[in-house]
């Protein structure tokens, strides 16, 4: 049988190299996995003389010249993988590794198939790093815009456990569910945003174009006669919008700039997220979505073998909500001192009693990751129901609101016309 050289990681995450007989690369990789090791490279032994270091350097330079045209100089923005591409890539990687392909060959296979330049470049650079002696997690950590800390730490846990394909499958499932929930919340906001935009456009058009024309008609036909109070109110708003549009634009611009500046600071982000968290209609959806994300992220990390303190730190950094992040920091500090999670979670006043109770049961039974996953599933379902309820409730509210605004303007304009017609009839 042919002889193959291999590089692998043992169950403790230590690199191993050696030679093994097998019918093919897949066969050798399967044998290594059966021995509790994670293969990163398998290639035929004695396939040719090793290149000198100078030859390798020259080959790298030539390859860089082909790809970028200027050797190692990179033109344009750094390579990046978006969320949708990452989900597909993770799922494909899990399938290839589960089929027995070594890590480097899996990366090269996906690199050849990739259509996106960003994906192709990231996979190529990751494969080069692994071939150069880096671990897979270290190679991914070099691309923080494509792979966040959650992703890198789960891959690191997969390397240590020798179960990379299982971890990648969990990651793909996690990313898919997170994208589905985020997509539902965004789609629920599309309808009210469109209706509100149309309502504002109609209102501004009436105030800046229609109302001034009626104002001239009233001045010509009624002279100095007083207008109805509602008509004077509408005309006053129209005059203010016509003569103070610079101030209004400056005020809106200042509000936007202030929001951006405020979001750059921790206290500012906390204030913004607190306002969102306690908003009348969106608040419950945001809070349930945040709790679901916290539970699923922490459960996935702990279920993959990441230490609880490290997992809590990653959840804090990836929560996306400063209110929740501040609460999790307090939990992290308490766990660091030797406490359980349930009591400090209850002290934050963010998480409902049901969540606290399930986490407490999970700690007592030693099945905290499973409990956190159940909590996440429950809250994902609640988010679905809340989004559907909000959509069905917002639709009539927006329609009635638009009718009230436009109707008020129309009534205000027709009230003087009625008196003009009556005077002409008299």
Buried (B, 14 or more C-beta within 10 A) or exposed (E): EBEBBBBBBBBEBEEBEEEBEBEBBBBBBBBBBEBEBBBBBBBEEEEEEEEEEEEEEEEEEEEBEEBBEEBEEEEEEEBBBEEEBBBBBBBBBBBBBBEBBBBBBBBBBBBEEBEBEBBBBBBBBBBBBBBEEBBBBBBBBBBEEBBBBBBBBBBBBBBBBBBBBBBBBBBBBBBBBBBEBBEBBEEBBEBBEEBBEEBEEBBEEBBEEBBBEBBEEBEEBBEEEEBBEBBEEBBEBBBEBEEEEEEEEEEEEEEEEEEEEBEEEEEBBBBBBBEBBEEEEBBBBBBBBBBBBBBBBBBBBBBBBBEBEBBBBBBBEBBEBBBBBBBBBBBBEBBEEEEBBBEBBBBBEBBBEEBBBBBBEBBEEEBBBBBBBBBBBBBBEBBBEBBEBBBEEBEEEBEEBBEEBBEBBEEBBEBBBEBBEEEEEE
